[in-house]
Amino acid sequence: MFKTITLSTHETWLQDKKAYAANFKHLEQESNKLKAHRIVQPVKAWKTIINPPFYTMTENEIDQSFDLLYTRLPHPK
């Protein structure tokens, strides 16, 4: 399972510049990782969740994707 980073609440960082800076730092660091952590931020009664990105495809997986038939037709459904 993913490690979860919980940011300070939206209401908190609206009032506190240091909390805002700490949240911004976590967002920037995690958004530039290949194996990022899940980020959760409470907002009133809700939670905003940013899931980590999918893993980068290997060279073989990329090559296989180009071997697929591309018809440029609409999806059959």
NUGU-394397 format. One record per atom (N, C-alpha, C, CB): residue in three letters; y, z, x. Coordinates in steps of 0.05 Angstrom, whole numbers, plus 32768, in hexadecimal, padded with zeros to 4 digits. Glycine has a CB too. Example, Ala and Ser with C-alpha at 12.3 -4.5 7.8 and 13.67 -1.06 7.14 Angstrom:
! NUGU-394397
Ala7F8E809C8108;Ala7FA6809C80F6;Ala7FBE809C8108;Ala7FA780B580E2;Ser7FD3808E8101;Ser7FEB808F8111;Ser8001809D8102;Ser7FF48072811A;
! end
This chain:
! NUGU-394397
Met7FE880008011;Met800080008000;Met801980008012;Met800080197FED;Phe802F7FF88006;Phe80487FF68015;Phe805580128018;Phe805B7FE38007;Lys80628016802E;Lys8073802D8031;Lys808C80288021;Lys807A80338050;Thr8096803D8014;Thr80AD803A8002;Thr80C58049800E;Thr80A780457FE6;Ile80DB803C800F;Ile80F580488018;Ile8105804C7FFE;Ile81048036802D;Thr810D80657FFA;Thr811E806B7FE2;Thr813A806E7FEB;Thr811480857FD4;Leu814C805D7FE0;Leu8168805E7FE6;Leu817680747FD5;Leu817580437FE2;Ser818E807B7FDD;Ser819D808E7FCD;Ser81A5807F7FB3;Ser81B680997FDC;Thr81AA808E7F9E;Thr81AF80827F84;Thr81C980727F84;Thr81B180987F6F;His81CA805F7F72;His81E1804E7F6F;His81FA805F7F6B;His81DD80397F59;Glu81F880727F5A;Glu820F80837F53;Glu821980937F6C;Glu820880977F3D;Thr8206809B7F7D;Thr820D80AA7F95;Thr821D80997FA8;Thr81F480B57FA3;Trp821280807FAE;Trp822080717FC2;Trp823A80647FB8;Trp820E805C7FCC;Leu823F80647F9E;Leu8259805C7F94;Leu826F80707F9C;Leu825980597F75;Gln826680897FA0;Gln8279809E7FA7;Gln827980A57FC5;Gln827380B77F97;Asp8263809F7FD3;Asp826080A77FEF;Asp825C808F8001;Asp824780BA7FF1;Lys826F808B8013;Lys826E80738025;Lys825780758039;Lys828980718034;Lys8250808D8041;Lys823A80908054;Lys821F808A8047;Lys823980AD8060;Ala821C8092802E;Ala8203808B801F;Ala8202806C801B;Ala8202809A8004;Tyr821980608016;Tyr821A80438013;Tyr82128035802D;Tyr82368039800A;Ala821C803F8043;Ala82168033805D;Ala81F880378064;Ala822780408073;Ala81ED804E805E;Ala81D180538063;Ala81BF80408052;Ala81C98070805D;Asn81C6803C8039;Asn81B8802A8028;Asn81BA800D8033;Asn81C2802B800B;Phe81D28005803A;Phe81D67FEA8045;Phe81C57FE6805E;Phe81F47FE6804B;Lys81C47FFA806F;Lys81B47FF88088;Lys81977FF48082;Lys81B880128099;His818C8004806F;His817080008067;His816B7FE5805C;His816880168053;Leu817C7FDB804B;Leu81787FC1803E;Leu81797FAB8054;Leu818E7FBB802A;Glu818C7FAC8066;Glu818E7F98807B;Glu81757F98808D;Glu81A77F9B808B;Gln816D7FB08095;Gln81567FB280A7;Gln813C7FA8809A;Gln81527FCF80B1;Glu81387FAF8082;Glu811F7FA88074;Glu811F7F8A806C;Glu811A7FB9805C;Ser81367F7F8066;Ser81367F63805D;Ser81317F508074;Ser81517F5D8051;Asn81327F59808D;Asn812E7F4780A4;Asn81137F4C80B2;Asn81447F4B80B7;Lys81017F5A80A5;Lys80E77F6080B1;Lys80D17F4E80A5;Lys80DF7F7E80AC;Leu80BD7F4880B5;Leu80A77F3980AB;Leu80957F4B809A;Leu80967F2D80C2;Lys80927F6480A2;Lys80827F788092;Lys80957F8E8089;Lys806B7F8380A4;Ala80A47F888074;Ala80B87F9B806A;Ala80AB7FB08058;Ala80CE7F8C805C;His80BB7FC48052;His80B37FD98040;His80BF7FD48024;His80BB7FF6804A;Arg80B37FE08010;Arg80BE7FDE7FF5;Arg80D77FF07FF4;Arg80A97FE77FDF;Ile80EC7FE77FE6;Ile81057FF77FE4;Ile81097FFE7FC7;Ile811D7FE77FF0;Val810F80177FC2;Val811380217FA6;Val812E802F7FA6;Val80FD80347F9D;Gln813E80287F91;Gln815880367F8D;Gln815A803E7F70;Gln816F80247F96;Pro815D80597F6C;Pro816280627F50;Pro817E805A7F46;Pro815E80817F4F;Val817F804F7F2E;Val819880487F21;Val819780537F05;Val819D80297F21;Lys81A580697F00;Lys81A580777EE7;Lys8188807E7EDF;Lys81B280667ED0;Ala817E80747EC8;Ala8162807A7EC0;Ala814E80667ECB;Ala8161807B7EA2;Trp815780527ED9;Trp8147803C7EE3;Trp8143803E7F01;Trp815380217EDC;Lys8132802D7F0B;Lys812E802A7F28;Lys812F800C7F2F;Lys811380377F32;Thr813E80067F43;Thr813E7FEA7F4E;Thr812A7FE97F64;Thr815B7FE27F58;Ile81177FD67F63;Ile81027FD47F77;Ile81047FB97F84;Ile80E67FD87F6A;Ile81057FBA7F9F;Ile81047FA17FAF;Ile80E97FA17FBD;Ile811D7F9F7FC3;Asn80D87F8F7FB6;Asn80BE7F8D7FC2;Asn80C07F7D7FDC;Asn80AA7F807FAF;Pro80AE7F837FEF;Pro80AF7F748009;Pro80A77F578004;Pro809C7F81801D;Pro80AF7F468016;Pro80A97F298013;Pro808B7F248019;Pro80BA7F188026;Phe80827F0D8010;Phe80677F048017;Phe80657F008035;Phe805F7EEB8008;Tyr804D7F02803F;Tyr80497EFD805C;Tyr804E7EE08062;Tyr802D7F058064;Thr80577EDB807A;Thr805D7EC08083;Thr80427EB18086;Thr806C7EC0809E;Met80427E97807D;Met802A7E87807E;Met80247E80809B;Met802D7E6E806D;Thr800A7E7F80A1;Thr80027E7680BC;Thr80047E5880BD;Thr7FE47E7F80C2;Glu80027E4D80D5;Glu80047E3180D9;Glu7FEF7E2280C9;Glu80027E2A80F7;Asn7FD67E2C80C9;Asn7FC17E2080BA;Asn7FC67E20809C;Asn7FA67E2E80C0;Glu7FD17E368092;Glu7FD77E378075;Glu7FED7E23806E;Glu7FE07E54806E;Ile80007E20807F;Ile80167E0D807A;Ile800A7DF0807A;Ile802C7E0F808F;Asp7FF97DEA808D;Asp7FEC7DD0808F;Asp7FDC7DCA8076;Asp7FDB7DCE80A8;Gln7FCD7DDF806C;Gln7FBD7DDB8054;Gln7FCE7DD6803C;Gln7FAB7DF48050;Ser7FE57DE3803B;Ser7FF77DDE8023;Ser80017DC28022;Ser800F7DF28024;Phe80047DB58039;Phe800D7D998039;Phe7FF77D868033;Phe801A7D928054;Asp7FDE7D8F8034;Asp7FC77D7F802D;Asp7FC37D7D800F;Asp7FAE7D89803A;Leu7FD17D8E8000;Leu7FCF7D8E7FE3;Leu7FDB7D757FD7;Leu7FDC7DA77FD7;Leu7FD17D6D7FC0;Leu7FDB7D557FB2;Leu7FF57D5C7FA5;Leu7FC67D4B7F9E;Tyr800A7D4E7FAD;Tyr80257D517FA1;Tyr80297D387F90;Tyr803C7D557FB6;Thr802A7D3B7F76;Thr802C7D247F64;Thr80487D207F5A;Thr801A7D287F4C;Arg805A7D347F5D;Arg80757D337F53;Arg80767D2F7F35;Arg80847D1B7F60;Leu80617D387F27;Leu80607D377F0A;Leu80657D547F00;Leu80447D2D7F01;Pro806E7D567EE7;Pro80727D717EDB;Pro80587D807EDB;Pro807D7D6F7EBF;His805B7D9B7EDA;His80437DAC7ED8;His80347DA57EBF;His804B7DCA7ED9;Pro80197DA47EC0;Pro800A7D9B7EA8;Pro800D7DAD7E8F;Pro7FED7D9A7EAF;Lys80157DC67E93;Lys80187DD77E7B;Lys80327DD17E6E;Lys80177DF57E83;
! end
